[in-house]
Amino acid sequence: MASELCKTISVARLEKHKNLFLNYRNLHHFPLELLKDEGLQYLERLYMKRNSLTTLPENLAQKLPNLVELYLHSNNIVVVPEAIGSLVKLQCLDLSDNALEIVCPEIGRLRALRHLRLANNQLQFLPPENGRRMPAWKQENQLRRLEVGDLKELQTLDISTNRLLTLPERLHLCLSLQYLTVDRNRLWCVPRHLCQLPSLNELSMAGNRLAFLPLDLGRSRELQYVYVDNNIHLKGLPSYLYNKVVGCNGCGAPIQVSEVKLLSFSSGQLTVFLPAEVKAIGTEKDRVLPLQELAMRSLHHTYHSFLKDLNFLSPISLPRSLLELLHCPLGHCHLCSEPMFTIVYPKLFPMRETPMAGLHQGKTAVSFVAYCCSTQCLQTFDLLS
């Protein structure tokens, strides 16, 4: 087997192959022949699926400088070395079905990366977290660490079947991201910043622990497919998702309110949990908005043209949490698009009363929720009109 492997690699080197297939070779170590002499300078695609590799060599980028695609599906790799960041031409990296516990921040240096697959591993965090979050005051005095959000060309991210509790806060900076799959993790919430992804077309979050979704999810015209099946605590879908392809079977199961410490809105026998950032729930009886909400909306309108750079508003003049809300409001009114920061006016539309009910054949008990900015919009909004 060893001589056959060496022959395969030697032929690839002599004939300047661009593709090399080393799948199903029962490899326990990365072949030294691949790193011999000048390496395989012309190699662009390396397939090493279904082996027993546990690590990658530090000099991989030095010996395979033109690598564009690297397939390591179904190995036993625990840690990806920092040197992976030197594969500057890499466009596709498949590390699915390994034993990964950590993804090094240097993966953020792969600026050409378009497809990243990390499914079926043991990841609890993605960079920059990795379980060692730095205090905010310390971050300000150091160079920002690399992270997944630095992958500006990334189009596909598959991190399904891991142990993720949350998603990176700066994931919304992956401006080219089209397909995001985070099925079968331990997510209880989705960052509202995710709604800012301009190219996201398909989002799959099935089999998590979600109790609510961001108010703006579905507001983007690009997002057409959303799958949240088997999130049993989830009972409300933002009305922006109406008329989009939605998978929500196995959602809306009965649950004791005490089990989830979130604000909830009830109408009849229906109860929907709201995002943790919502501070108050408005009703049709309200006549005046809370002072803080009025102030936030005024600030947003006044400085809207500067929102991409709010450095002129320091944490001294405004708390950091409110600064973050100015950057990314809780959501926008589902009727008039007014930004909302602390209070929402929800209105339920049970799915059983919509044409979509037949698509799920009674396998879900969720409602569409319209989040409005005022009593006037609340009274006017009609999902079915």
SVG drawing of the C-alpha trace seen along z (x, -y; Angstrom):
<svg xmlns="http://www.w3.org/2000/svg" viewBox="-59 -64 73 66">
<polyline fill="none" stroke="black" stroke-width="0.4" points="0.0,0.0 2.9,-2.4 4.7,-1.8 1.4,-2.3 0.8,-5.6 4.3,-6.8 3.9,-5.9 0.6,-7.8 2.2,-10.9 5.3,-10.6 3.3,-10.4 1.3,-13.4 4.5,-15.4 6.1,-14.4 3.1,-15.0 2.2,-18.2 -1.3,-17.0 -3.8,-19.6 -6.0,-16.9 -4.9,-14.2 -7.2,-11.6 -6.1,-9.9 -9.5,-8.8 -10.0,-5.4 -6.2,-4.9 -6.3,-4.1 -3.9,-6.9 -3.1,-7.5 -0.5,-10.2 -0.2,-12.9 2.0,-11.4 5.5,-12.7 5.8,-12.1 3.4,-15.0 5.8,-17.3 9.0,-16.1 11.3,-18.4 9.4,-21.2 6.1,-19.5 3.4,-19.5 3.6,-23.0 0.9,-22.6 -1.6,-20.8 -5.0,-22.6 -7.3,-20.0 -6.4,-17.4 -9.0,-14.7 -8.2,-12.8 -11.7,-11.6 -12.4,-8.5 -9.0,-8.1 -7.8,-8.2 -5.8,-11.4 -5.5,-13.1 -3.7,-16.3 -2.3,-18.4 1.3,-19.4 2.4,-22.9 4.2,-23.4 1.2,-22.4 0.9,-25.9 4.6,-26.0 4.6,-22.7 1.2,-23.1 1.0,-26.8 -1.6,-26.7 -4.1,-24.5 -7.7,-25.7 -9.8,-22.8 -9.0,-20.6 -11.3,-17.7 -10.7,-16.0 -14.2,-14.6 -14.4,-11.7 -11.1,-11.6 -10.2,-11.9 -8.7,-15.5 -9.1,-17.2 -7.3,-20.5 -6.6,-22.4 -3.2,-24.1 -2.8,-27.8 -0.7,-27.3 -4.0,-26.6 -4.3,-30.4 -1.4,-30.5 -3.3,-28.6 -4.2,-32.0 -5.7,-30.6 -8.0,-28.1 -11.6,-28.3 -13.1,-25.1 -12.4,-23.4 -14.3,-20.3 -13.6,-19.1 -16.9,-17.4 -17.1,-14.2 -14.0,-14.7 -13.4,-15.2 -12.8,-18.9 -13.1,-20.7 -11.5,-24.0 -11.2,-26.0 -8.3,-28.3 -8.9,-32.1 -6.3,-32.0 -9.1,-30.5 -10.1,-34.1 -7.0,-34.7 -8.5,-32.5 -9.9,-35.5 -10.5,-33.5 -12.6,-30.8 -16.0,-30.3 -17.2,-27.0 -16.5,-25.9 -18.0,-22.6 -17.5,-21.7 -20.5,-19.5 -20.5,-16.5 -17.8,-17.6 -17.6,-18.5 -17.4,-22.3 -18.9,-24.4 -17.7,-27.7 -16.4,-29.3 -13.7,-32.0 -13.2,-34.4 -14.9,-32.8 -13.4,-29.3 -14.3,-29.3 -11.8,-32.0 -13.5,-35.3 -11.4,-38.3 -12.8,-41.1 -14.0,-44.1 -11.6,-46.5 -8.7,-44.3 -9.9,-43.9 -9.8,-47.6 -6.1,-47.7 -5.1,-44.8 -5.4,-43.9 -8.8,-42.3 -8.5,-38.5 -9.4,-36.9 -12.7,-35.2 -15.2,-33.6 -16.7,-37.1 -13.5,-38.0 -14.3,-35.5 -15.8,-38.1 -16.0,-35.7 -17.7,-32.9 -20.8,-31.6 -21.5,-28.3 -21.1,-27.6 -22.2,-24.2 -21.8,-23.8 -24.6,-21.3 -24.4,-18.5 -22.0,-20.2 -22.4,-21.5 -22.8,-25.2 -24.6,-27.3 -24.4,-30.5 -23.2,-31.9 -20.3,-34.4 -21.6,-37.9 -19.8,-39.1 -21.1,-36.4 -23.2,-39.1 -20.0,-40.5 -19.8,-37.5 -21.4,-39.6 -21.3,-36.9 -22.9,-34.2 -25.8,-32.5 -26.3,-29.1 -26.0,-28.8 -26.7,-25.4 -26.7,-25.1 -29.0,-22.1 -28.8,-19.9 -26.8,-22.1 -27.8,-23.6 -28.7,-27.1 -31.3,-28.9 -31.2,-32.1 -30.0,-33.6 -28.2,-36.9 -30.5,-39.6 -27.4,-40.8 -27.9,-37.7 -30.8,-39.5 -28.3,-42.0 -26.7,-39.3 -27.4,-40.8 -26.9,-37.6 -28.4,-34.9 -30.8,-32.8 -31.2,-29.7 -31.0,-29.4 -31.5,-26.0 -31.7,-25.8 -33.6,-22.6 -33.2,-20.5 -32.0,-23.2 -33.5,-24.8 -34.8,-28.0 -37.7,-29.7 -37.8,-32.8 -36.5,-34.2 -35.2,-37.7 -38.0,-40.1 -36.5,-41.0 -35.9,-37.4 -37.2,-37.2 -37.2,-41.0 -34.5,-40.6 -35.8,-39.7 -32.8,-37.4 -33.8,-35.1 -36.3,-32.6 -35.8,-29.3 -35.9,-29.0 -36.0,-25.7 -36.6,-25.6 -38.2,-22.1 -38.0,-20.4 -37.4,-23.4 -40.1,-22.4 -40.1,-25.7 -40.6,-27.8 -44.1,-29.1 -43.8,-32.3 -42.5,-33.0 -42.0,-36.6 -44.6,-37.6 -41.8,-38.5 -41.5,-34.8 -45.1,-34.5 -45.0,-33.5 -41.5,-32.2 -40.5,-28.5 -40.7,-27.6 -40.1,-24.3 -41.5,-24.2 -42.7,-20.7 -42.3,-19.6 -42.5,-23.2 -44.9,-24.7 -45.2,-21.8 -46.8,-22.6 -44.3,-23.9 -44.4,-25.3 -43.9,-29.0 -41.5,-28.7 -39.2,-26.7 -38.3,-29.6 -37.6,-33.0 -38.6,-35.3 -41.3,-37.8 -44.3,-36.2 -47.4,-37.4 -50.7,-35.5 -53.8,-35.6 -56.5,-33.1 -54.7,-29.8 -51.7,-30.8 -48.5,-32.0 -45.4,-33.2 -42.0,-34.0 -40.2,-37.2 -36.5,-37.9 -34.6,-38.5 -33.7,-42.1 -37.4,-43.1 -38.0,-45.2 -41.7,-45.8 -44.8,-44.6 -47.2,-47.2 -50.9,-46.9 -53.8,-48.6 -54.5,-50.6 -51.1,-52.4 -51.2,-56.0 -47.6,-57.1 -44.3,-55.3 -41.9,-55.0 -39.4,-57.8 -36.3,-55.6 -37.9,-54.2 -38.7,-57.8 -35.2,-58.8 -33.7,-55.9 -35.8,-56.4 -34.9,-60.1 -31.2,-59.3 -31.5,-56.7 -33.3,-59.2 -30.9,-62.0 -27.7,-60.0 -28.9,-57.5 -26.3,-58.6 -23.6,-58.0 -24.6,-54.5 -21.7,-52.8 -19.4,-54.7 -20.8,-55.6 -17.4,-56.5 -18.6,-60.0 -21.0,-58.6 -18.8,-57.3 -19.7,-54.8 -19.6,-57.8 -22.4,-59.6 -24.4,-56.4 -24.1,-53.0 -22.6,-50.3 -25.8,-48.2 -27.7,-51.2 -24.9,-51.9 -25.3,-48.3 -29.0,-48.8 -28.4,-51.9 -26.2,-49.8 -28.8,-47.0 -32.3,-47.7 -34.4,-44.9 -36.3,-45.0 -38.3,-47.1 -42.1,-47.5 -43.7,-44.8 -46.0,-47.4 -44.2,-50.7 -40.5,-49.7 -40.0,-52.0 -37.0,-50.8 -37.8,-49.4 -35.4,-49.3 -37.1,-48.4 -40.8,-47.9 -42.8,-46.0 -46.5,-45.6 -47.1,-41.9 -50.1,-40.6 -50.7,-36.8 -51.9,-35.1 -52.3,-31.3 -50.9,-29.2 -54.0,-27.1 -55.9,-30.2 -53.5,-30.7 -53.1,-28.9 -49.8,-27.5 -51.5,-25.2 -52.1,-22.5 -48.3,-22.3 -47.5,-21.1 -50.5,-18.8 -51.0,-19.6 -47.4,-18.7 -46.8,-22.2 -48.5,-24.5 -46.8,-27.8 -48.2,-31.3 -47.0,-34.1 -46.3,-37.2 -46.4,-40.7 -44.2,-43.0 -45.4,-46.6 -44.0,-49.9 -47.2,-51.5 -50.9,-50.9 -51.8,-52.5 -49.7,-50.0 -50.9,-47.2 -54.5,-47.9 -53.9,-48.3 -51.7,-45.3 -53.4,-42.4 -51.2,-39.4 -53.8,-38.0 -54.7,-41.1"/>
</svg>
